[in-house]
Amino acid sequence: MPPVVVKKTEHLFKRILFLFLRLILKSGDRSLWPVSPEKVKSILILRPDKLGDMIATVPAIHALKQRFPHIKIVVMASPRNKEIIESDPQVDAIALYTKNFLFDLGVIARLRREKFDIVYDPICHDSITGLLLTKIIGRNSIKAASRKLKFHRFYDYCELYQPDGEDHNIDNGLLVLNVFGIDPAGVDPFLPIFIPPESIKKAEAFFRALPSENSFWVGVNISAGSFTRTLPLEKYAAIINGIAGEYRAFKFLIFCTMDERERGISLLGSVKAAACLVPENLSLLDAVAVLGRVSAFISPDTSLVHIAGLMKIPLVGLYSGHMRNFHFWRPYRQKHGAVVAGNVDNLHDIEPEQVLREFDLVITELKQTHPEAVPLS
């Protein structure tokens, strides 16, 4: 059966299931919060979805642990996103949700026995999976969610989902602090993912081997998982050559996955600037360690964009014309740095001139705030 048909069938089944469930599901009790942190021993955070969603939830995990180190934090992860938190010392345990019914049934039963004080569903839409996991595992827990529309009333704490809103997914994740009576607006959200020491050592060795280790490196990511989500190589070449023509002291580091390595090598042959590829066979966290050493970053809307934002790396992100998705994932708390395509389904109408214009705005702002960080061109 084609994937599209499978997905539509799954959504239809879930809608029918919900019609029955809403007759028996209890509404939330808003009087249960705010709760005193001293009364909370454990919290389960549900993140059984995509890589970017886990990245966006890391600041909430770290903010909770920093304020309440006594609280045990367990995260339900998926095989696609568990790598982000596997080595994070602020995560006490990981429960894997695989969509394998028999395996997941055992995981759910074990989590139910743990009797969490709070179960938090940060999925920012009406997810039947998130709702059922919250209700089944958190039988006697405070049931919290970030934003829901139709499912809003089934949680003890939940903000309304705004279909036309401009809320960022990172800020949505931090809404869990409201359960403790803490205004998320007063929390520093720039709490990046944990990078293991071995990944940091690999990055340091890579840069030491370069002729100009301490250069102003501009990272350019050409991999996004699909040709619809990235630009043709000739456009990346025009972007790099345009920046190099204006900022002669800048050097370029091309980020690409192993299966697009040949594409990266081809791009190197098309640029008239000092450039190189990231090392081969990097894990995601290895790539993040390398990313942490660049001075600016240009990339399609991928996991590396969200990570760069949390690391306060000035970036230019390339987005499709799907505006709700753009507001969810735009460059985090940057005045400039977003290039949005006219197409909803791809980035192909983005032109190098648009990227160069936005890059200039980002660098101009960087010169104003951190003049020592930008070399003379």
N, C-alpha and C positions, 0 to 999 in steps of 0.2 A: 504494500500500500504506500503511495507517495507520502512524503513527510507532511506536506500541506494538508492532506486529507486526514492524516493521523492527528495533527494538531487541532483541526476543526472538530474532529470527533471527540477528542479529549475535552475541548472547551464546552461542547454541547452536553457531554456527560456531566461535567461539573456544574453546569447551570441547572440541569434537571435535578442533580443531587441536592443542590442548595435549596430548591423549591420545597423539597421534603424536609431538609434539615432546619430551615428557618422556623418551622412549626414546633420544633422541639428544643432549639438552642435558646438558652437563657440570655437575656439582655445583661449588659454590664452594670456594675454598681459603682457609680462615680464617687461615692462616699469613702471608698477604700483608699483613696490617695488624697493628698500626699502622704507618703509613708516615712516613718523615721528610719534612717539608715541602720541604726542599731538593731532594728527588728528584722533586718534582711540578712540572711546568711548565704543565699544563693540566687543566681539569676540565670535563666536560659535565654540566649539570643538566637532567634531563628534566622538563618541565612542560607537556606538550601537552594540557592539559585546561581547567579552568574558571578564572574570574577569582579566586574566593576562594582556590583552591589556589596560584595564583601569589603572591598577597598573603602567604599563610602561609609561603612559601618565601623571601621577601625578607630576613628577618632572617638566615637561613642564608647567603645570597649575600653580604650585607654583612659578616657576621662572618668569613667566609672571606677576603674581600678586605682587611679591616682587619688581619687577622693575617698574611696572606700576599700582600702586594701584587704579588709577582712572578708569581703564578699567574694564567694566563689563564682567565677564567671565561666559558664559552659556555652560553647557556640555549636549549633547544628550547622554543619557545612556541607557542601556538595563536593564530589570529586573534582569539579572544575575550579573551585575556589579555595580548597583547603590549604593549598600551598602558602597562601598569604599569611595564615596565622599558625601554621604547624610549629614553627620555632619561636613563636612570640611568648615571652615569659609572663605576659600579662593575661594570657588565656590559660585558664586552669585545666580545661579539658575540651576535647572536640568529639562531637557525635556526628557520624557520617550518615547523610540521607542520600540514598543511591537511586531511588525510584524502582528498586527491586523489592516487590511487596513483602516477600518473606523475610528478607534481611532487615528492611525498615521496620517491620512489625516488631522484631526483637529489640531494635534500638528504641523505638517508641515506648515499649513496655518497660525497658530499663530506666529511661528518663522519667517516666511516670512514677516509678518507685522512689525516685530521688526527692520528690515533693518540693520543687522549687518554690521560693517565696514569690518570685516574679517570672513570668514568661513574656518575653518581648518580641513582637513581630514587626520588624522595621520595613517590611515590603510595602512600597508606596502605591498600592492599588488594591482592589478587592480580590485578594488571592484566596480561593477556597482551600488551597493547600495550607497556607499560613493560618487561616481561621481554624481548620480542623486540628492541626498540630497544636495550636494554642489551647484549644478547648480540651483535647484528649490528654495532652501531657500535663497541662496546668489545671487539673480538676479543681484544686483548692487554692490555686495561686492567684495573685493579682495579674490580670491579663491586660497587657499594654500593647499598643500599636502606634506607629508613627502617623500614617495618614490612610484613611479609608473613606469610601463614599457610601455605598449601600451597607457595608459590613460595620460601619462606625458604631452602631448601637450594641454590638455584641462584645465589645471590649470595655473593661473598667476605665481605662484611659485611652483616648484616641483623638487626634486632631482630624478635622475634615480634609479629605483630598480635594485639591483645587484643580479641576481639569484645565483651567486657563491660568493657573498660578505660575509664579516664577521662583518657587522654592527650590533650592538646590538639594540634591540627595544627601550630601554630607550633613547639611543642617537638619534635614529630616531625621537622620539617624540619631542626632543629639537630642531629639525631643524626649527620649527616655528619661532625661534628667528632670523633666517636669514631674515625674512620678515621685521624686524625692523632694519636690518643692524648690528645685534649683532652676533658675531661668537660664536656658541654653544660650541666650544672647550674651551672657556674661562669661561664657566658657571659651578658652582659647581652643579653636578647632584644629589648629595646625599640629596634629599629632600623627606623624607618618607611620607607615608600617615598619615593623622591626626587621632589620637586615642582619642576618647571621654574620659572625666574625669571619667565617671562611669566605663569604661572598665579598666582604669588604677587602680582604687580603687579595683576592683575585683582581678586583678593580684597581687597587693600589699598584699591583705588579704591572698591570696593563698600561697604566698611565706613566709609570716610571720608565717603561720601555719606549715611550714615544719621544721623538726628538724635542718636542716643546711641551713638556708635562704641564706647565703652569699657564698655558694659553687660555684665551677666552674661547671655550669650546661651545659650539652650537650643535646640539643634537638634532638630527632629522630622522624621524621614524617613517619608514615606507611600508611597514607591515601592519595590516589591520584585519586579517582573517578573511577578507573578501575583496575582489577587485572593485566592487561598488563602493567600498569604504575608504579607498585610497586614490591617489592621483597617478596619472601616467608618468613614467620616468622623465620624459622631456619637460614636464612641468616642475618636478623636483629639481632637475638640473638648472632650469631657469631661475628658480627661487634661490638656490645656492649661489649661482653665478651673480645674481643681482645683489645679494647680501655681500658677497666677497668684493664686488666692485665698489661698494660704499664703505664697507668696514674691512680694511685690508688686514688688520691684525687678527681678525676672527678666523678660527679653524673649525672644521666640520667633522662630526662623528655620525656616521650613518648607522642607525639601528634597523635591524631586520632579523626575522626568524631564519632558522637554518634552511627551511624549504624555500626561502626567497633569497638565499645567499647569492645566487647567480644574478638575480635582479640588482642586488646591491653592488656587485662587482661591475655590472654594466653601467650603473649610475656613476661610479667612481671614474670610469673612462669618459664620462660626458661633462665633467665639471672642470672649471678652470680655477681651482682653489685648493688649498691644502686640506685634504680630507682623507679619512680612513674608515674602515668598517669596525664595528664592535667585534670582540673575539668570537670565535666559533663555539658552539655547544654550550651556551650560557643557559642556566636555569633562569626562571623569571626573577628570582631574588638576586642572582648574579647581575642580571641586566639592570635591576633597580640600583644596585651598588654602583654600577658604571654611570647610570643616569644621575646619581647624586653628585657627580663631579662635573657635570656640564653647567654652563653659565646661563644658557637659554635653550629652549626646546620647541621644536615644531613637529606636530604630529596630527594624524587623523584622530577622531574620538575613539580612543582605546584605553585599556587599563593604565598604560604608562602616562597618559594625560592626567588621569585622576591622581596617580601617585606623585607626579611632578607638582601638581597643585598643592598637595599636602606638604611637600618638601620646600614650598615657596620658590620653586624654580620658575622664573619668568617664561611664559609659554604662549605659543600661538596654536590654538586648536582648530581643526577643520571639521565642520559638522554638516550633516544633511539638513534639508529644509524642514524636517519634522520639528516644529517649534517646542512642543511639550518636552520632547527628548532633549532638545538643546538646553532648555532652562534647567532641566534636571542635572545635566552634565557639562555645562559651560565651564570655562576656566574659572577656578574657584576664587571668588573675591578679587578678581582682577578687573580693573576699569577697561582695559583693552585686551586684545588677544584672541578674539573669536572671529572666524570667517565662516559664514553660513551659506551653503549652496542654495540655489533656487529650486533644485530638485528635492523631492522628499525621499527618493530611493537611492540616491548616489551623490558623490561629490564632484562629478565630472565637469560641471560647469564652473567650478572654482578656478580662477585664473591666477597665475603667479603674481600679477600686479596687486591683487587683493591681499595676498599673503605678505608681500613685501611692504605694503602700506601699513598693515597691522603690526608687522615686526618692527618697523620704524617707531611706531607709537609705543610699543612695549620697551624698546631700548631707550627711547627718549625719557620715559618715566623712570627707568632704572638709573639713568644718568643723574636724574634729579634727586632720587632717594639714596642711591649708593654710587656716587661718582667714582669712587675708588675701584669699583668692580668692573668698569668699562674702560678698556685700554684706548689710547688715542689711535685713531684710524688714519 
